[in-house]
Amino acid sequence: MRHDNLLTGLPSRQAEEQIDRLIDSPNVRIERIVSAGQASPPGFWYDQPDEEFVVLLAGAARLYFEADNLTLHLKPGDWVEIPAHVRHRVEWTQADPPTVWLAVHHPRNRGPSITLQKFNAWSSMVQFVVLHSPPFPAQDGKATFDDHTVPGTLQ
């Protein structure tokens, strides 16, 4: 088990944002980002292959989204869900005290993946395990995992 505080150990003002990867796996990446006055360079756009959920924990920031010509002014507690490939940029971040973000990146919903496994070579049963690759929301918004045993014969 690991334990820490997202608002302690903040760096003093520096030229680059500080990005601390808290979790890094194939299905999710969680980062603490500390900005101290940084912004996207002129002409630079984020165009990420993954979905991103961002919450502002401290400080303040301004994001701009190209397609909607939308500017968001964020304060502590504000969050935004950014779909994959939505071009956006950071226009401004508060320097003192620094701006602290929590960013959760996860793969685009690619639909269910199906794994076929034969558990007993001599039986006439085939086990189908349908795993909806997280995050694949069900109606209640949670990832789902369904196991189905289907009688039949192998051809």
HELIX and SHEET records of a PDB file:
SHEET    1   A 5 GLN A  18  ASP A  24  0                                        
SHEET    2   A 5 ARG A  29  SER A  35 -1                                        
SHEET    3   A 5 THR A  99  HIS A 106 -1                                        
SHEET    4   A 5 GLU A  51  ALA A  58 -1                                        
SHEET    5   A 5 TRP A  79  ILE A  82 -1                                        
SHEET    1   B 3 LEU A  70  LEU A  74  0                                        
SHEET    2   B 3 ALA A  61  PHE A  65 -1                                        
SHEET    3   B 3 HIS A  88  THR A  93 -1                                        
SHEET    1   C 3 SER A 113  GLN A 117  0                                        
SHEET    2   C 3 MET A 125  LEU A 131 -1                                        
SHEET    3   C 3 PHE A 145  PRO A 151 -1                                        
END                                                                             
